[in-house]
Amino acid sequence: MGAEVVVAVVMRPDGRVLMIRRKRAVGNLRWSFPGGKINSFETEQAASEREVKEEAGIECAAFHKIGQWYHPDVKKEISYWLCSHLSGEPVVSEPHLIDRVGWFTKSQVEERVTTTIFPPLAAELGISPRAQLQLES
């Protein structure tokens, strides 16, 4: 089955990871990585790069597919892409959907995860795949 949604995991050379906080949670998920639906004419890589630009104003390059799974909270098949930061600083580009965006250390990412994280992604980031308490800061 093909993925319906992409999630872009954008990393800077210093190891910080881009995260967004949605105004409304999807299930237990409020803090997340940028992502969204794949348009019918797009590749997963192109969708990942577009979603990051739309949600956070960042230019990135999707270069490695981490994997794909059916997310238990989102209830969709998701493809996860590792991306490198090319340019730009994070801004809330879609204020009707997102209220915060920024670069976070891996320990800060782990603190914000409120659901089970895709195990290969957790391994890539060096964090626990188990849900943690959500911070509201």
N, C-alpha and C positions, 0 to 999 in steps of 0.2 A: 504494500500500500504506500502511495506517495504521501509526503508531508503536506499538510494544509497550511502550516504556520512555520516561520523561521524565527529563531532566536539568535541574535548576534552578540557574541562575547568579545567585546573590544578591549584589547589590552595595550597599555603603553609600555615602552621599554623599561620603565621603573617598576613594572609589575602591577600597577594600579589598574582596576577594572571599572568600566563604565556601567553604572546602574541608573535606573529610573524608578521613581515612585509614582504609581498610578493614583489618581484621585479616588477611584473606586476599586476595591479589591475584586479580583476574579477568584472566587472561592476563597482560599486562605492566602492567596498571592497578592501582595501589594507592591513590595519592592521586587523588581525584576530586571532582567537584561532587556535592551531594546528588541523589539520584534513585532511581527504581525503576519497577516495573511499574504500568501504568495499569489500574485496576479497570474492569470492564465498565460500571459506572454513572457513571463520572467523565469530566469533560472533561480535556484535557491540562493546562489551567491549574490546575484543582482538584487533580489528581494531583501537580503540581509543588509546590504550596503544602503539601499533606499530607506529602509525602516530606521536605521541609525541616523541618517541625515534628517528624515522627517521628525523623529522624536527628540533628537538631542543636538542637531546642528553640526554633527561631526562627520568628517569625511573619513572613510575607512576602506580597507580592502579585505574581503572575505577570502581566506586562503586555505582553510583546513576544516573539513566536515568532521566534527567530533562524533556525531552519531545521530540517531533518530529514535524517539520513543513516544508512546501515548501518555501524555501528561495526565495524572490522576485528578488534578484540580481544574485544569483548563478544558479537559475532555476533548483534546484534539491531538492529532499526530504532529509532532514538532521535530524539526530538523535544527540541530545546533551547529553553529559555525563560529570558529575562532577567527577573529579579525584583528588586523593591525591598525593602529591609529595613524592616519596620514596627516590630518590638519584639523584645526578648529578647537575651540573650547566649548564645553557643554553648556547648552542653554535649553530652557523649556520651550520647545518649538510648537508644542500642541497643548497650550494651557487648559483647554477644555477637557483633556484626558490625563495630563501629567502635571504634578505640582512640584517635583524636585528631580534634579538630574546632577550627577557628579561622578568624580573618580574616587574609588575606594580601594583601600588595601584589601588583601585577601581575608584578613581577620574581620574587617568591617563588612565585607561581602557575606561572610559566614554568619555574622550577627544579624543580618537583615533577611536571611533566607527563612521563610516561614512554612515551607513545604519540603517534601523530600525532593532533593535535587537529583537530576539525571546522574547516575553513578560515574560514567565516563567524564562528565563535565566536572564533577566534584574532584575526581582524580587529576584532571588537567589543572585545576586551580589549587590543588593541595588542601582541600577542605573536606569536612565531614559531609556525607550525603544525607544526614539526618536533619530534620527541621530544627531551627533555633528560635529563640524569642525574637520577635520583631521590635526594632527600635523605631520610634516615631520622630527622631531628630532629623 
